[in-house]
Amino acid sequence: MRPPNVFLSGLGCWLPAAYAASEAVAAGLYDATVFAESGLRSVLVAGSESPPDMAVRAARTALGRSPGGAAAIGTVLHGSTFYQGPEMWSPSAYVMRELGISGAGSTEIRNGCNSMLTGVELAAALLSYQSAERPDILLTTADNFNSPLFNRWDSGPMGVIAADAASSVVISPTAGFARVDAVVSRVYPEFEAMARGDEPLFPPTGSAGRRIDTVERAQQFNERVREIAGVSVADGIAKACSETALAAVDEAGIDVGELRWVLVPNGDEATTRNCMMDPLGLDVSRSQWEFGRGIGHASSSDQFIALDHLLRTGLLDAGDHVLLFGGAPGWSAVAVILTITEPPSWT
């Protein structure tokens, strides 16, 4: 999709304090060998902060940086990966009430770590249907992985450690600091069971009090499925990532070499290289891996935390192209190409 007149007009993040990975090793929480190989420095840990309240904090910043503010919001899309609060309840409505947004629509996006990028795709499609009085769309997301059912220090492949954070973006049809030039999303269902493993579909894991072990599920899948169409699972996932990203670059009508930055989920350097930078033919220095290893994998906020960091530190100029890529269970892959129109005044 190459949407016309879709802009990012506001961006906000809320980040809790970082917990040093070395301290987690000393406390027996984090495997020393994995720590040495991953290069992880620290992980953001939010304590008892509720995800919707974290999202509200990020949204207040985003709305304050957007010319229309809360009064211009016609739709709110709230994304999440982990528990948001009471089951059978609406976190997106809570976010609206806390922000004082009424007379607008809202819904929750549950697309794992791609929830925010999926939100950009949905917002781009919805934008032309917003009213003239409320032309903008607010995206929010937040996750807090503190739970007795989940061990953040053993939550994914090498270097992927779950972090807590929130981010928010205002999507506008008129102007903004960045223009959305292309969005490509694809699902590779042949890898669906990688996030399911041997887990039964019913009753749900959390309601049954079972521990959520994503690493064990992936191992169970890998033991059963060595190859798909003659390709290893690892190589298949890497191909899914790179071909989705390349499709977005092609859709935007630019060359890969024109990408100033490539923002991907925070993990170890090897995964960043193998799944994205090497297939694109770009040096890992054009990713934000170095910055991300002090954050941890903050579910669907990673790319927007990195974008905010680049803007605030003056590392983006007008005309720069940025690729935002995300992968999530499904296997879901989403790639968004942005062009910076002008560095925002709030930087």
PESULGI-V463768 format. One record per backbone hydrogen bond with DSSP energy under -1.0 kcal/mol. CO is the residue of the C=O (numbers start at 1). NH is the residue of the N-H. If there is no record, write none. Layout:
# PESULGI-V463768
co:CO nh:NH
co:CO nh:NH
This chain:
# PESULGI-V463768
co:1 nh:183
co:6 nh:180
co:7 nh:172
co:8 nh:177
co:8 nh:178
co:10 nh:170
co:12 nh:168
co:14 nh:166
co:17 nh:45
co:19 nh:43
co:20 nh:24
co:21 nh:25
co:22 nh:26
co:23 nh:27
co:24 nh:29
co:24 nh:30
co:25 nh:28
co:31 nh:35
co:32 nh:36
co:33 nh:37
co:34 nh:38
co:35 nh:39
co:41 nh:21
co:43 nh:19
co:44 nh:164
co:46 nh:49
co:50 nh:54
co:51 nh:55
co:52 nh:56
co:53 nh:57
co:54 nh:58
co:55 nh:59
co:56 nh:60
co:57 nh:61
co:58 nh:62
co:59 nh:63
co:60 nh:64
co:61 nh:65
co:69 nh:72
co:70 nh:73
co:72 nh:136
co:74 nh:105
co:75 nh:138
co:76 nh:107
co:77 nh:140
co:78 nh:109
co:79 nh:142
co:90 nh:94
co:91 nh:95
co:92 nh:96
co:93 nh:97
co:94 nh:98
co:95 nh:99
co:96 nh:101
co:105 nh:76
co:107 nh:78
co:109 nh:80
co:111 nh:114
co:112 nh:115
co:114 nh:118
co:115 nh:119
co:116 nh:120
co:117 nh:121
co:118 nh:122
co:119 nh:123
co:120 nh:124
co:121 nh:125
co:122 nh:126
co:123 nh:127
co:126 nh:129
co:127 nh:130
co:136 nh:74
co:137 nh:171
co:138 nh:77
co:139 nh:169
co:140 nh:79
co:141 nh:167
co:143 nh:165
co:147 nh:150
co:149 nh:212
co:151 nh:154
co:157 nh:160
co:159 nh:161
co:161 nh:297
co:165 nh:143
co:166 nh:14
co:167 nh:141
co:168 nh:12
co:169 nh:139
co:170 nh:9
co:170 nh:10
co:171 nh:137
co:172 nh:7
co:177 nh:341
co:177 nh:342
co:178 nh:8
co:179 nh:339
co:182 nh:337
co:184 nh:335
co:186 nh:333
co:188 nh:191
co:189 nh:192
co:191 nh:194
co:192 nh:195
co:193 nh:197
co:196 nh:199
co:204 nh:208
co:205 nh:210
co:206 nh:209
co:213 nh:217
co:214 nh:218
co:215 nh:219
co:216 nh:220
co:217 nh:221
co:218 nh:222
co:219 nh:223
co:220 nh:224
co:221 nh:225
co:228 nh:231
co:231 nh:228
co:232 nh:236
co:233 nh:237
co:234 nh:238
co:235 nh:239
co:236 nh:240
co:237 nh:241
co:238 nh:242
co:239 nh:243
co:240 nh:244
co:241 nh:245
co:242 nh:246
co:243 nh:247
co:244 nh:248
co:245 nh:249
co:246 nh:250
co:247 nh:251
co:248 nh:252
co:249 nh:254
co:255 nh:258
co:256 nh:259
co:261 nh:323
co:263 nh:325
co:268 nh:272
co:269 nh:273
co:270 nh:274
co:271 nh:275
co:272 nh:276
co:272 nh:277
co:273 nh:278
co:276 nh:280
co:277 nh:282
co:283 nh:286
co:284 nh:287
co:286 nh:262
co:288 nh:292
co:289 nh:293
co:291 nh:294
co:292 nh:295
co:292 nh:296
co:293 nh:41
co:293 nh:42
co:295 nh:44
co:296 nh:298
co:297 nh:163
co:297 nh:299
co:298 nh:301
co:301 nh:305
co:302 nh:306
co:303 nh:307
co:304 nh:308
co:305 nh:309
co:306 nh:310
co:307 nh:311
co:308 nh:312
co:309 nh:313
co:310 nh:315
co:311 nh:314
co:317 nh:320
co:320 nh:340
co:321 nh:260
co:321 nh:261
co:322 nh:338
co:323 nh:263
co:324 nh:336
co:326 nh:334
co:328 nh:332
co:331 nh:188
co:332 nh:328
co:333 nh:186
co:334 nh:326
co:335 nh:184
co:336 nh:324
co:337 nh:181
co:337 nh:182
co:338 nh:322
co:339 nh:179
co:340 nh:319
co:344 nh:347
